[in-house]
Amino acid sequence: MDKFYNMSVFARVVEMGSFTAVANHLDSTVGNVSRAVSTLEEALNTRLLQRSTRRLSVTDAGRRFYDRCTEILADLEHAEAEARDAMLEPRGRLRVHSVPGLGRTHLTEAVLAYRKEFPEVTVDLMLSQRMPNLLEDQLDLSVVIARTLPDSAYVSQKIGASQCVLVASPDYLAEHPAPTRPEELVDHNCVLLATVDYAPDEWHLQSAAESVTFRPTGPHFGVNDMEAMSVALRAGAGIGLLAGFSAVEELRAGRLVRVLPDFHTYARNVYAVYLSRQFVDAKIKHFVETLKTHVGTKLDAYARELHIHVAA
């Protein structure tokens, strides 16, 4: 039998003073109760109870063991209650990873909204381009952008989708007339984005009518961060791909202008990735729902605002 069960039975015997009373309380048999106590005594090589046909008495060793048993069983009950509560009410520490471009604004805003609703949760947000190992890095959840996810034991939920659009500064376009076809990009300075899911030497573009691949050549400036890309483009470095979630505010303010506005990159999905679909903490479940509400809906709105064609 389980040691904790045996300890619980022994504690009941001490408190109720009778094997029969404990057996009735547990809907068991006197033999089972007696065996539980005997198993403990054999494991400890110590007499815990003195038995006679008329009465039970607790030995000195049994009394000391009972005192410790009650403390341990109380701690176990408390731990079990905390574990059950974790499945029902968000609390504790939530460690989240996100790709930087999405994380600096949208994930940060989502975290603040989540903390406002669930103030008992401490959230640590880590920004990094690489897809982390959730176990090794001791993370609860990762937010990544990818066409598809590699096979793994992780569980993923799609939060939304993101596309990149071609943009440049008004000053750059004043000096370099905007291209009217993708192949005319060869005559322009191209600022290249190199992240985990974007190959800098190939731009896969699509419109409602066609798909094309442009391969930038010649000297160029490359960067692996959306914010740095935005800075370079605003400064007139050339034409580059910028994620819709990074481009919208710049386009609204007129600091950047769409180039080849009928074209954009293929959609890349935004995923929330976590370890298992079984026994998922409430803090993770509710955070995924917050991501869908505060990030997913915005991504959909940006696509509509940018008139992005999404292939079926």
N, C-alpha and C positions, 0 to 999 in steps of 0.2 A: 504493500500500500504506500501511498504518497506520505512522505515524512511530515509535511505540513498538516495533512489530514489526521495523522496519528497524534501530532501535537495538539490539534484542536480537540480530538476525542479525549485525550488525557486531561486537558484543561477542564472540559465539561465534567469529567468524573470527579475531579477535585472539587469543583463548584457544587455539583449536585449530590455527591457522596454516595452514588449508587450506579453500578453497571446497568441495572434494569431501568432506572430513570433515564439514563443517557440513551440506551437503546430505544426506548419509547419516544424520546425527543427527536432522535435522528431517523426514526422509522427503520431501525436496523434490528440486529439480534444481540443478545448478551454475549454470544460467542464472538461476534465481530468486534464488539467493544473491547472485550478482554484481549483479543489478539492484537488490536491496535496498541494497547498499553504494553503488552508483552514484547511486541516488536521494538518499541522504543527502549525498553529495559535491556533487551539483548544487544541492540546497537550501542547503547551507552555502557553496557556491562555494569549496570547500577540498578538497585531496587528502588523504584519510585513509590510504590504502594505496598502496604502490608495488608494482606487479604485474610479474612477468616469467614466462616459460614455466616457470621452475624454482622460484621462491620468491616469497613475499609478505613485505613488510616494512612496519611501521607508521611513518608519518611522525610528526614531533614534534606537529603539530596533531592527528593521529589518536590519539596516546598521551594527550594532554590530554582529547580528546573521549571516549576510552574510559573514563578515570577518572571523568568526570562521568556518563557513561552508566551505569556500574555502580552509582553512588550513586542515580541517578534510578530505575533499574529495581528496585533493592532497595527504595526507598521505595514504588514502585508495587506491588510484590509484597506489601509489608507492609500497604498500604492495602486491597488486594484481600482479604487474609486477614482484616483487621479487619471489612470489610464482610460477608464470608461468615459470620464469627463472630456478627455482630449478628443474623443470621437464625436462628442456632442457640442462642445462649446470651444471656440477658438481661444487659445491661451498659450503662453510659453514663447519660445523663440522660433522665428521663421527665417531661414537663410535662403535667399533668392539670388540667382545669377541671371544676368541679361546681357544681350549684345549692346554695346555702348550707344549706337545711334538711337535705338528705341528706348534704351534705359534712361538716358539723361533727362528726358522730358516725360514721355508717356508712362514709363514704368514708375518713375518717381511720383508722378501725379496719382497713379493708381495705388501706390503704397500709402500715400497720405490719406486717400479716401478710405482705404482699408483700415488704417490705424484709427481713423475717426470713428468708424463703425465698431471696431474691435480693439479697444485701447489696451486690453490685457495681453496683446501679442506684441513682442519686440521683433522688428523686421530689420534684417541686415541685407542690404542690396549690394551685390558685387558685379561690377561691369567688366566684361572681358570678351574679346572676339572669339576665343576658342570655346568649343563645346566642352564643358567640364565633365569629369567623372563624379557623379553625384555622391557615390559612396566615399571615394578617396578624399574628395574635397568637402565632405560633410555638409552637403547642400540638400535642401528639401525640394527645390524646384528650379528649373532653368527655362528661360524664355529665349528661343532661338528662331532665326529666320532661315528657311531652307526650301528648295523645291520639294525634296523628299528627305525623310530622316533615315539614317542607316539602321540596319537591323540591330536590335538590342533588346534587353529584358525590360527597358524602361517603358512607361506608359505615357502617351502623349494625347493632348487635346488641342484641336485647332482653335486658335483665338481669332484669327482673321487672315488677311492677305495683304501683301505689300508689293507695289511695283515702283520701279525707278523711271523718272522722266528726264529728258535732255533739257538742260538749262544753261544759260550764260548771263553775264551781266549786261545791262543796257550799254555801258561804255564799250565792252568788247564788241558787241554787235554793231555799234556805230562805226567801228573801224573795220570790221570784218562782216560783210553782208551775210545774213543768216542763210544756211543751206535750205534748199527746197526739196532735196531728195537725200536719203541716207548716204548714197555714194559720194555726195559732195562734202561729207565730213572730212574726207581725206585732205581737203584744202584748209583745215582749221587746226588750231591748237586744241588737243584733247587732254582733259584732265582725267586720269584713270583711277578708278576705285578698285582696290584689291583687298577683299575680305574673304572670309572662309568660303562663302558661297558665290562670290563674283570673280570671274577670271578677268584680269585687267586687259588682256590682249584680244578679247572678243566681246563685242556688244551684240547681244541677241535681242533684236527689236521686232515688235509686231504692231500692226494696226488692224483695223476691222477688215482690211482688204488683203494684207500680205504679211509675210514674215521675212526678215532679212538679217544677215549677220555682217557686221562691219568690224574690220580688224584695224585698229589704229596703228600707224607706223610713224617713224621719225622720233625726234627728241620730244619728250613729254614730261609732265609732272604727275607722279602717282602717289596715292595716299591710301591708308587702310582705315580711315575714320570719317564718318559722315560729316561731323562738325567741321573738321579740318577741310574736307572737300568743299563745304559750303563757304568757308572763309576764302579759299582760293578762287572759287568761282565769282564771288562778290567782288574780289579784287581784280577781276578781269583776266584771269589766267587762261581762260578758254571755255570750251564747251565740255560738260561732263554729265554723268548720270547721278541723280540725286533721288533718294527715296522720297516717295510722295509725302510721308509724314514729316520729313525734314524740309521739303520744298514748299509746302503750302504757304506758310507764313512769309517766306521770302518772296513768293510770287504775289501774294496779296499786297505786300508793302512796295512792290515794284523794284526791289533790290535785285531780283533775278527775273528772267523772261524765258518762257518756254521756247524751245527750238524743236522743229519738226513735231508740232503739237499732236499730230495724229498717231505718233509712235510712242511706245513705252516698252519696258522690258517685260518678259514673262512674269507672271505672278509668282511670288515666293511666299509660302505660308508662314505664318507666325504661330509657333507651337509653344504650349506649356508642357514641359517634360518633367515627370517625377518618377519615383522608384517603383511603385506597385499600385494596382487597382484595388487590392484587398486591404482592409483596415486603414483607410486613408484618414489622417488626422483632419479634424474639422477646420483647423487653421489653413490647411492646404486646399481643401474643397472650396472654402469660402474665398480664398485668394484667387483661385481659378475663375470663379464666378465674377469676382471684381475685375479681373483682366478682360473677360468677355464684355463686360458692361462699359468699362472705362477705356479700353484699348481697342477691342474689336469693333465697337460701334464707330469710333473715330476713324479707323482705317477704312471702313465702308463709306463714311461720309467724304473722306479725302478722295477716294476713287471716283465718286460721283462728281465732286467739284472739279476734278481734273479731267472729267469726261474720258475716263480710262475704259477701253474696251476689254472686257474680260471674256476670254474664249470659253465656250461651254465644254 
